[in-house]
Amino acid sequence: MKLLIKNGRIIDPASGLDDKADLLVEDGRIAKVSKTVRDKADQIINAKGCYVMPGFIDLHVHLRDPGYEEKETIVTGAKAAARGGFTTILAMPNTRPVADNEDVVNYVHQKAKNLAPVNVLQIGAVTKRQEGKELSEIHEMVQAGIPAISEDGHSVMNADLYYRAMQIAKEEGIPVFAHCEDKNLVRGGVINAGKRAEELHLPGIMNAVEDVITARDIVLAQAADVHLHLCHCSTKGSVWMVKQAKEKGLKVTAEATPHHFVLADEDIPGDDANYKMNPPLRSAEDVEAIKEGLKNDFIDVIATDHAPHTAIEKGRNMKRAPFGIVGLETAATLTYSELVLKDYLTPMQMAEKMSCRPAKIIGLDKGTLQEGSVADIVIFNPDIKYEISVNDFAGKAKNTPFDKRKTTGKVVATIVSGEVVYREGI
């Protein structure tokens, strides 16, 4: 099976290529990248006017499967990922049962292999049942193929237990993905502590909730000499600490989500739970710090923290609704509209932060369009202007604050191992 992508602008951070060229895929791998490819192909895609990038890799997704399939499943989440240009996604372990053992990991990997249109890798929990009391079966889960450990949705408040987990991760050669939240400081907060919380008469969440654990985790990771990846950074303090850690040569990387660089707490229109996420939407000053952190490479990766919930759950008021929004199907267009078009990132940097860099963080041999590599590819049209609509979503959940938002740039095709798994308008 041969697939020929013609006339596209090839953007490949791994090789530094940014030029109009043709790309030939054969037997699931990239066979040729050249100004003109004259080989015959079984399928031809004319990518004129489009960016051809390595398939996006999302390090932070909640698939809710097993246990919460009413919110999302491995299959529906993977379909949403394909529509968003993601060819590999990493699933967080806060399922039911928790992914704290090899059996759950094997279940996810096998189901994804059989049914999902994109690659799915299950992250392992740090502690059993994510209760923060006893370490999970980390060695066994590594054998089952986990790319990292994380307690996402929680922080491991016992520093000694967390340090021991870091030592095991170091031994196994995998990173630790940190959800930084001091639960003792949350105090029932639901949105960012500030003027908007006061106006809405809602309890607030201080920046210190994130910053205290960010500082602790960096110190512990330095002691364990392990790679620490900071999830969904949202405060100017976190950005500053990441900058300091990098300047000291520590093994620290960080991610930011589109909602944290697009929206501030002042954008919350009222008691609308589609604006409730953890960490919360922060101040305009924090938003600018996140964007500058991405621009200056202190923040390495753009991830979605895709967190699906049912309409009934998100129809409740802020105090009663769960945290989280979906993001797989909106991340690329929001990144392009808010960062590339506003000169925070170049298209090359967008590809680097959504594909090349995530692959490096987990040691995945992907994130490139070089000849011989696996043909995981996204085709992105930067000229399409459209209005985000939850009615078009492939995923089960519709909980997003971006419904009806006008954006520029759209994924028009997603290719996994040489197979077109999503295509629209091209």
Secondary structure as GFF3:
##gff-version 3
##sequence-region A 1 426
A	DSSP	beta_strand	2	12	.	.	.	ID=ss1
A	DSSP	beta_strand	17	26	.	.	.	ID=ss2
A	DSSP	beta_strand	29	34	.	.	.	ID=ss3
A	DSSP	beta_strand	43	46	.	.	.	ID=ss4
A	DSSP	beta_strand	51	54	.	.	.	ID=ss5
A	DSSP	beta_strand	56	61	.	.	.	ID=ss6
A	DSSP	alpha_helix	74	83	.	.	.	ID=ss7
A	DSSP	beta_strand	86	91	.	.	.	ID=ss8
A	DSSP	alpha_helix	102	115	.	.	.	ID=ss9
A	DSSP	beta_strand	119	122	.	.	.	ID=ss10
A	DSSP	beta_strand	124	125	.	.	.	ID=ss11
A	DSSP	three_ten_helix	128	130	.	.	.	ID=ss12
A	DSSP	alpha_helix	138	143	.	.	.	ID=ss13
A	DSSP	beta_strand	149	150	.	.	.	ID=ss14
A	DSSP	alpha_helix	159	172	.	.	.	ID=ss15
A	DSSP	beta_strand	176	178	.	.	.	ID=ss16
A	DSSP	alpha_helix	183	186	.	.	.	ID=ss17
A	DSSP	beta_strand	191	192	.	.	.	ID=ss18
A	DSSP	alpha_helix	195	200	.	.	.	ID=ss19
A	DSSP	beta_strand	204	205	.	.	.	ID=ss20
A	DSSP	alpha_helix	208	224	.	.	.	ID=ss21
A	DSSP	beta_strand	228	230	.	.	.	ID=ss22
A	DSSP	alpha_helix	236	247	.	.	.	ID=ss23
A	DSSP	beta_strand	252	256	.	.	.	ID=ss24
A	DSSP	alpha_helix	258	262	.	.	.	ID=ss25
A	DSSP	three_ten_helix	265	267	.	.	.	ID=ss26
A	DSSP	three_ten_helix	273	275	.	.	.	ID=ss27
A	DSSP	alpha_helix	284	295	.	.	.	ID=ss28
A	DSSP	beta_strand	301	302	.	.	.	ID=ss29
A	DSSP	alpha_helix	311	314	.	.	.	ID=ss30
A	DSSP	alpha_helix	331	335	.	.	.	ID=ss31
A	DSSP	pi_helix	336	340	.	.	.	ID=ss32
A	DSSP	alpha_helix	347	351	.	.	.	ID=ss33
A	DSSP	pi_helix	352	356	.	.	.	ID=ss34
A	DSSP	alpha_helix	357	361	.	.	.	ID=ss35
A	DSSP	beta_strand	377	387	.	.	.	ID=ss36
A	DSSP	three_ten_helix	390	392	.	.	.	ID=ss37
A	DSSP	beta_strand	406	416	.	.	.	ID=ss38
A	DSSP	beta_strand	419	423	.	.	.	ID=ss39
###
